[in-house]
Amino acid sequence: HTSLKCHHSSPANLPPVLLTTCEMGGGPPMPYPKWVWTPAGGWYCHPKNWKTNTMRAAAVYAAVTVVVFNLSRSLERRPVPPIYEIPSQGWCKFAEVDDPKRFPPPRSE
C-alpha cells in the first residue's frame, strides 16, 4: 500500500494523518462489466432526474398509503369491544356501533 498524506482540513493541534489508498477510497473507478443490469442502477450510478424520480415515487407512495388507510378505516370492525381505548377507534367508521360504552347516545331532555 502506498501511504498518502491526508489533505482534508484537520484541527491545527493534530498532525496530518497517513492513510492508505484503500482506506481513503481513492484511485480511479474500477472497470466493471457493462452488460450487468441491477435495479439500483449498477456501479457509479448517477441518474439524470433522480430528484424528480424520488419525488414522484414519494407521491405515489403517499397516495397508496391514503387509499389503504381509508379502506382500512371503512372496513374495520370489532366484534368484541376492546378493554382499553385503541387509537383507531377515533377514526373508525363503525366505532360507535361496535363499542356503545365508549360512544354513549346523546341525551334527549
Secondary structure, 3 states (H helix, E strand, C coil): CCEEECCCCCCCCCCCCEEEHHHHCCCCCCCCCCCCCCCCCCCCCCCCCHHHHHHHHHHHHHHHHHHHHHHHHHHCCCCCCCCCCCHHHHCCCCHHHHCCCCCCCCCCC
